[in-house]
Amino acid sequence: MEEVRILSIVPADGCYAVYRNVPDEGPEFRSRLLCWALVEARDGARSVVGIDTDPHGTAEIAAYSNNFLRYEFGSAT
């Protein structure tokens, strides 16, 4: 996992992170995002990332998970 500093957050209403349990196999599943965060890496590079929770309730950057596929916007169906 890359070390970053969170500079700012905004709500992520209606946004989801999409994952797959086993890379390239099995069904996809979605996790509701808590927020979008502007983050800064050690080298000064900035990016916007989605933050959700893992099954234990720990907030984490979705895109840093090895089974992350993409972000989606819209209904939970």
N, CA, C and O atoms as CSV, one atom per row, in Angstrom:
chain,resi,resn,atom,element,x,y,z
A,1,MET,N,N,0.842,-1.179,0.000
A,1,MET,CA,C,0.000,0.000,0.000
A,1,MET,C,C,0.890,1.246,0.000
A,1,MET,O,O,1.875,1.330,0.733
A,2,GLU,N,N,0.522,2.182,-0.821
A,2,GLU,CA,C,1.259,3.435,-0.933
A,2,GLU,C,C,0.936,4.332,0.264
A,2,GLU,O,O,-0.207,4.381,0.721
A,3,GLU,N,N,1.930,5.028,0.759
A,3,GLU,CA,C,1.712,5.969,1.851
A,3,GLU,C,C,1.304,7.316,1.270
A,3,GLU,O,O,2.011,7.892,0.444
A,4,VAL,N,N,0.150,7.808,1.716
A,4,VAL,CA,C,-0.352,9.098,1.237
A,4,VAL,C,C,-0.859,9.913,2.422
A,4,VAL,O,O,-1.095,9.388,3.510
A,5,ARG,N,N,-1.016,11.185,2.183
A,5,ARG,CA,C,-1.581,12.102,3.177
A,5,ARG,C,C,-2.902,12.614,2.614
A,5,ARG,O,O,-2.956,13.066,1.470
A,6,ILE,N,N,-3.962,12.547,3.409
A,6,ILE,CA,C,-5.274,13.043,2.976
A,6,ILE,C,C,-5.302,14.555,3.162
A,6,ILE,O,O,-5.049,15.066,4.253
A,7,LEU,N,N,-5.618,15.266,2.069
A,7,LEU,CA,C,-5.668,16.722,2.097
A,7,LEU,C,C,-7.085,17.240,2.268
A,7,LEU,O,O,-7.307,18.282,2.885
A,8,SER,N,N,-8.046,16.498,1.713
A,8,SER,CA,C,-9.437,16.965,1.733
A,8,SER,C,C,-10.362,15.784,1.468
A,8,SER,O,O,-9.984,14.837,0.779
A,9,ILE,N,N,-11.577,15.839,2.016
A,9,ILE,CA,C,-12.579,14.815,1.722
A,9,ILE,C,C,-13.913,15.475,1.403
A,9,ILE,O,O,-14.206,16.571,1.880
A,10,VAL,N,N,-14.713,14.796,0.595
A,10,VAL,CA,C,-16.078,15.224,0.273
A,10,VAL,C,C,-16.968,13.987,0.270
A,10,VAL,O,O,-16.483,12.879,0.040
A,11,PRO,N,N,-18.263,14.161,0.523
A,11,PRO,CA,C,-19.172,13.006,0.514
A,11,PRO,C,C,-19.181,12.304,-0.838
A,11,PRO,O,O,-18.916,12.916,-1.872
A,12,ALA,N,N,-19.490,11.007,-0.812
A,12,ALA,CA,C,-19.520,10.211,-2.041
A,12,ALA,C,C,-20.892,9.563,-2.203
A,12,ALA,O,O,-20.989,8.372,-2.498
A,13,ASP,N,N,-21.946,10.346,-2.011
A,13,ASP,CA,C,-23.313,9.831,-2.116
A,13,ASP,C,C,-23.543,9.169,-3.469
A,13,ASP,O,O,-23.266,9.760,-4.513
A,14,GLY,N,N,-24.054,7.936,-3.445
A,14,GLY,CA,C,-24.373,7.227,-4.676
A,14,GLY,C,C,-23.185,6.650,-5.416
A,14,GLY,O,O,-23.310,6.268,-6.579
A,15,CYS,N,N,-22.032,6.577,-4.766
A,15,CYS,CA,C,-20.822,6.064,-5.410
A,15,CYS,C,C,-20.391,4.754,-4.755
A,15,CYS,O,O,-20.585,4.554,-3.556
A,16,TYR,N,N,-19.802,3.865,-5.559
A,16,TYR,CA,C,-19.432,2.537,-5.092
A,16,TYR,C,C,-18.063,2.141,-5.621
A,16,TYR,O,O,-17.630,2.595,-6.680
A,17,ALA,N,N,-17.393,1.284,-4.861
A,17,ALA,CA,C,-16.198,0.598,-5.335
A,17,ALA,C,C,-16.635,-0.799,-5.738
A,17,ALA,O,O,-17.422,-1.433,-5.035
A,18,VAL,N,N,-16.132,-1.283,-6.863
A,18,VAL,CA,C,-16.474,-2.625,-7.342
A,18,VAL,C,C,-15.239,-3.506,-7.190
A,18,VAL,O,O,-14.130,-3.129,-7.566
A,19,TYR,N,N,-15.469,-4.693,-6.624
A,19,TYR,CA,C,-14.399,-5.648,-6.357
A,19,TYR,C,C,-14.773,-7.005,-6.925
A,19,TYR,O,O,-15.913,-7.228,-7.331
A,20,ARG,N,N,-13.803,-7.909,-6.950
A,20,ARG,CA,C,-14.036,-9.311,-7.274
A,20,ARG,C,C,-13.282,-10.126,-6.228
A,20,ARG,O,O,-12.122,-9.840,-5.932
A,21,ASN,N,N,-13.939,-11.139,-5.670
A,21,ASN,CA,C,-13.312,-11.941,-4.614
A,21,ASN,C,C,-12.001,-12.571,-5.052
A,21,ASN,O,O,-11.017,-12.526,-4.315
A,22,VAL,N,N,-11.976,-13.153,-6.234
A,22,VAL,CA,C,-10.770,-13.758,-6.779
A,22,VAL,C,C,-10.488,-13.061,-8.111
A,22,VAL,O,O,-11.351,-13.034,-8.988
A,23,PRO,N,N,-9.287,-12.496,-8.268
A,23,PRO,CA,C,-9.008,-11.790,-9.524
A,23,PRO,C,C,-9.335,-12.636,-10.752
A,23,PRO,O,O,-8.944,-13.800,-10.836
A,24,ASP,N,N,-10.047,-12.049,-11.689
A,24,ASP,CA,C,-10.442,-12.655,-12.963
A,24,ASP,C,C,-11.402,-13.842,-12.822
A,24,ASP,O,O,-11.659,-14.537,-13.805
A,25,GLU,N,N,-11.932,-14.086,-11.632
A,25,GLU,CA,C,-12.875,-15.185,-11.428
A,25,GLU,C,C,-13.950,-14.745,-10.447
A,25,GLU,O,O,-13.750,-13.817,-9.663
A,26,GLY,N,N,-15.075,-15.412,-10.498
A,26,GLY,CA,C,-16.133,-15.179,-9.529
A,26,GLY,C,C,-16.902,-13.898,-9.774
A,26,GLY,O,O,-16.534,-13.092,-10.628
A,27,PRO,N,N,-17.978,-13.717,-9.015
A,27,PRO,CA,C,-18.834,-12.552,-9.217
A,27,PRO,C,C,-18.213,-11.276,-8.649
A,27,PRO,O,O,-17.382,-11.308,-7.742
A,28,GLU,N,N,-18.641,-10.182,-9.206
A,28,GLU,CA,C,-18.241,-8.869,-8.692
A,28,GLU,C,C,-19.159,-8.505,-7.536
A,28,GLU,O,O,-20.289,-8.987,-7.451
A,29,PHE,N,N,-18.663,-7.647,-6.642
A,29,PHE,CA,C,-19.515,-7.097,-5.587
A,29,PHE,C,C,-19.168,-5.627,-5.398
A,29,PHE,O,O,-18.075,-5.177,-5.741
A,30,ARG,N,N,-20.130,-4.890,-4.841
A,30,ARG,CA,C,-19.975,-3.444,-4.670
A,30,ARG,C,C,-19.963,-3.071,-3.201
A,30,ARG,O,O,-20.613,-3.712,-2.375
A,31,SER,N,N,-19.221,-2.033,-2.892
A,31,SER,CA,C,-19.150,-1.486,-1.546
A,31,SER,C,C,-19.399,0.010,-1.644
A,31,SER,O,O,-18.763,0.698,-2.443
A,32,ARG,N,N,-20.314,0.512,-0.843
A,32,ARG,CA,C,-20.639,1.949,-0.874
A,32,ARG,C,C,-19.447,2.754,-0.365
A,32,ARG,O,O,-18.850,2.423,0.659
A,33,LEU,N,N,-19.110,3.820,-1.097
A,33,LEU,CA,C,-18.022,4.694,-0.665
A,33,LEU,C,C,-18.483,5.595,0.469
A,33,LEU,O,O,-19.623,6.060,0.484
A,34,LEU,N,N,-17.596,5.834,1.408
A,34,LEU,CA,C,-17.850,6.787,2.480
A,34,LEU,C,C,-17.620,8.209,1.990
A,34,LEU,O,O,-18.393,9.120,2.286
A,35,CYS,N,N,-16.529,8.380,1.227
A,35,CYS,CA,C,-16.168,9.709,0.756
A,35,CYS,C,C,-15.140,9.595,-0.367
A,35,CYS,O,O,-14.555,8.538,-0.603
A,36,TRP,N,N,-14.946,10.715,-1.046
A,36,TRP,CA,C,-13.829,10.887,-1.978
A,36,TRP,C,C,-12.765,11.663,-1.228
A,36,TRP,O,O,-13.088,12.553,-0.442
A,37,ALA,N,N,-11.507,11.342,-1.458
A,37,ALA,CA,C,-10.414,12.034,-0.781
A,37,ALA,C,C,-9.375,12.507,-1.791
A,37,ALA,O,O,-8.996,11.772,-2.703
A,38,LEU,N,N,-8.926,13.733,-1.615
A,38,LEU,CA,C,-7.769,14.237,-2.348
A,38,LEU,C,C,-6.558,13.841,-1.518
A,38,LEU,O,O,-6.423,14.259,-0.368
A,39,VAL,N,N,-5.675,13.034,-2.101
A,39,VAL,CA,C,-4.506,12.557,-1.369
A,39,VAL,C,C,-3.226,13.008,-2.060
A,39,VAL,O,O,-3.200,13.274,-3.262
A,40,GLU,N,N,-2.172,13.085,-1.264
A,40,GLU,CA,C,-0.861,13.474,-1.787
A,40,GLU,C,C,0.156,12.409,-1.400
A,40,GLU,O,O,0.272,12.041,-0.231
A,41,ALA,N,N,0.888,11.920,-2.390
A,41,ALA,CA,C,1.940,10.924,-2.164
A,41,ALA,C,C,3.214,11.626,-1.688
A,41,ALA,O,O,3.305,12.853,-1.720
A,42,ARG,N,N,4.169,10.854,-1.258
A,42,ARG,CA,C,5.444,11.410,-0.773
A,42,ARG,C,C,6.154,12.255,-1.816
A,42,ARG,O,O,6.835,13.225,-1.483
A,43,ASP,N,N,5.991,11.876,-3.102
A,43,ASP,CA,C,6.664,12.626,-4.174
A,43,ASP,C,C,5.899,13.878,-4.590
A,43,ASP,O,O,6.316,14.582,-5.510
A,44,GLY,N,N,4.769,14.165,-3.913
A,44,GLY,CA,C,3.990,15.358,-4.206
A,44,GLY,C,C,2.862,15.140,-5.195
A,44,GLY,O,O,2.041,16.034,-5.402
A,45,ALA,N,N,2.805,13.959,-5.813
A,45,ALA,CA,C,1.731,13.662,-6.766
A,45,ALA,C,C,0.400,13.600,-6.017
A,45,ALA,O,O,0.317,13.034,-4.927
A,46,ARG,N,N,-0.622,14.178,-6.603
A,46,ARG,CA,C,-1.953,14.189,-5.993
A,46,ARG,C,C,-2.935,13.405,-6.838
A,46,ARG,O,O,-2.820,13.355,-8.063
A,47,SER,N,N,-3.905,12.793,-6.174
A,47,SER,CA,C,-4.968,12.071,-6.869
A,47,SER,C,C,-6.213,12.058,-5.999
A,47,SER,O,O,-6.159,12.322,-4.798
A,48,VAL,N,N,-7.331,11.746,-6.631
A,48,VAL,CA,C,-8.606,11.609,-5.921
A,48,VAL,C,C,-8.923,10.123,-5.860
A,48,VAL,O,O,-8.891,9.429,-6.877
A,49,VAL,N,N,-9.231,9.640,-4.657
A,49,VAL,CA,C,-9.502,8.225,-4.433
A,49,VAL,C,C,-10.788,8.077,-3.628
A,49,VAL,O,O,-11.177,8.975,-2.880
A,50,GLY,N,N,-11.439,6.930,-3.795
A,50,GLY,CA,C,-12.624,6.618,-3.013
A,50,GLY,C,C,-12.232,5.876,-1.748
A,50,GLY,O,O,-11.323,5.047,-1.761
A,51,ILE,N,N,-12.926,6.178,-0.646
A,51,ILE,CA,C,-12.676,5.497,0.619
A,51,ILE,C,C,-13.940,4.754,1.024
A,51,ILE,O,O,-15.027,5.330,1.070
A,52,ASP,N,N,-13.783,3.460,1.320
A,52,ASP,CA,C,-14.898,2.645,1.802
A,52,ASP,C,C,-14.442,1.901,3.048
A,52,ASP,O,O,-13.385,2.210,3.599
A,53,THR,N,N,-15.222,0.926,3.499
A,53,THR,CA,C,-14.830,0.154,4.673
A,53,THR,C,C,-14.634,-1.304,4.295
A,53,THR,O,O,-15.286,-1.812,3.383
A,54,ASP,N,N,-13.729,-1.977,5.005
A,54,ASP,CA,C,-13.541,-3.410,4.805
A,54,ASP,C,C,-14.561,-4.158,5.672
A,54,ASP,O,O,-15.300,-3.522,6.423
A,55,PRO,N,N,-14.618,-5.476,5.588
A,55,PRO,CA,C,-15.607,-6.239,6.366
A,55,PRO,C,C,-15.506,-6.033,7.878
A,55,PRO,O,O,-16.452,-6.331,8.608
A,56,HIS,N,N,-14.374,-5.528,8.349
A,56,HIS,CA,C,-14.193,-5.295,9.779
A,56,HIS,C,C,-14.554,-3.867,10.181
A,56,HIS,O,O,-14.467,-3.513,11.357
A,57,GLY,N,N,-14.961,-3.039,9.199
A,57,GLY,CA,C,-15.347,-1.666,9.483
A,57,GLY,C,C,-14.217,-0.660,9.438
A,57,GLY,O,O,-14.405,0.493,9.826
A,58,THR,N,N,-13.049,-1.068,8.974
A,58,THR,CA,C,-11.904,-0.169,8.867
A,58,THR,C,C,-11.983,0.603,7.558
A,58,THR,O,O,-12.153,0.007,6.495
A,59,ALA,N,N,-11.862,1.919,7.627
A,59,ALA,CA,C,-11.868,2.741,6.415
A,59,ALA,C,C,-10.559,2.548,5.667
A,59,ALA,O,O,-9.481,2.533,6.262
A,60,GLU,N,N,-10.675,2.399,4.336
A,60,GLU,CA,C,-9.473,2.201,3.523
A,60,GLU,C,C,-9.683,2.773,2.123
A,60,GLU,O,O,-10.815,2.977,1.686
A,61,ILE,N,N,-8.589,3.025,1.437
A,61,ILE,CA,C,-8.645,3.511,0.062
A,61,ILE,C,C,-8.960,2.322,-0.831
A,61,ILE,O,O,-8.189,1.366,-0.906
A,62,ALA,N,N,-10.085,2.390,-1.499
A,62,ALA,CA,C,-10.578,1.257,-2.290
A,62,ALA,C,C,-9.583,0.811,-3.353
A,62,ALA,O,O,-9.323,-0.384,-3.493
A,63,ALA,N,N,-9.038,1.735,-4.087
A,63,ALA,CA,C,-8.162,1.396,-5.220
A,63,ALA,C,C,-6.859,0.730,-4.790
A,63,ALA,O,O,-6.157,0.178,-5.636
A,64,TYR,N,N,-6.519,0.763,-3.522
A,64,TYR,CA,C,-5.286,0.135,-3.045
A,64,TYR,C,C,-5.489,-1.344,-2.721
A,64,TYR,O,O,-4.525,-2.042,-2.409
A,65,SER,N,N,-6.726,-1.828,-2.790
A,65,SER,CA,C,-6.997,-3.251,-2.555
A,65,SER,C,C,-6.644,-4.039,-3.813
A,65,SER,O,O,-6.890,-3.573,-4.926
A,66,ASN,N,N,-6.068,-5.231,-3.644
A,66,ASN,CA,C,-5.633,-5.998,-4.810
A,66,ASN,C,C,-6.791,-6.549,-5.625
A,66,ASN,O,O,-6.579,-6.968,-6.763
A,67,ASN,N,N,-8.014,-6.567,-5.087
A,67,ASN,CA,C,-9.164,-7.068,-5.844
A,67,ASN,C,C,-10.081,-5.945,-6.329
A,67,ASN,O,O,-11.198,-6.212,-6.770
A,68,PHE,N,N,-9.623,-4.692,-6.253
A,68,PHE,CA,C,-10.398,-3.541,-6.733
A,68,PHE,C,C,-10.456,-3.560,-8.256
A,68,PHE,O,O,-9.448,-3.798,-8.921
A,69,LEU,N,N,-11.659,-3.303,-8.810
A,69,LEU,CA,C,-11.823,-3.249,-10.268
A,69,LEU,C,C,-12.059,-1.837,-10.783
A,69,LEU,O,O,-11.399,-1.394,-11.724
A,70,ARG,N,N,-13.017,-1.120,-10.154
A,70,ARG,CA,C,-13.385,0.203,-10.670
A,70,ARG,C,C,-14.324,0.901,-9.689
A,70,ARG,O,O,-14.785,0.309,-8.713
A,71,TYR,N,N,-14.592,2.166,-9.973
A,71,TYR,CA,C,-15.631,2.911,-9.263
A,71,TYR,C,C,-16.876,2.942,-10.129
A,71,TYR,O,O,-16.781,2.942,-11.356
A,72,GLU,N,N,-18.059,2.970,-9.492
A,72,GLU,CA,C,-19.318,3.117,-10.212
A,72,GLU,C,C,-20.176,4.169,-9.516
A,72,GLU,O,O,-20.044,4.418,-8.318
A,73,PHE,N,N,-21.052,4.772,-10.299
A,73,PHE,CA,C,-21.960,5.787,-9.795
A,73,PHE,C,C,-23.380,5.323,-10.102
A,73,PHE,O,O,-23.646,4.830,-11.199
A,74,GLY,N,N,-24.279,5.473,-9.161
A,74,GLY,CA,C,-25.655,5.139,-9.422
A,74,GLY,C,C,-26.275,4.301,-8.323
A,74,GLY,O,O,-25.760,4.231,-7.207
A,75,SER,N,N,-27.389,3.667,-8.656
A,75,SER,CA,C,-28.166,2.922,-7.676
A,75,SER,C,C,-27.447,1.665,-7.216
A,75,SER,O,O,-26.514,1.196,-7.868
A,76,ALA,N,N,-27.887,1.126,-6.093
A,76,ALA,CA,C,-27.266,-0.049,-5.497
A,76,ALA,C,C,-27.665,-1.341,-6.177
A,76,ALA,O,O,-27.181,-2.397,-5.770
A,77,THR,N,N,-28.510,-1.324,-7.180
A,77,THR,CA,C,-28.956,-2.551,-7.838
A,77,THR,C,C,-27.970,-3.019,-8.873
A,77,THR,O,O,-28.194,-4.041,-9.521
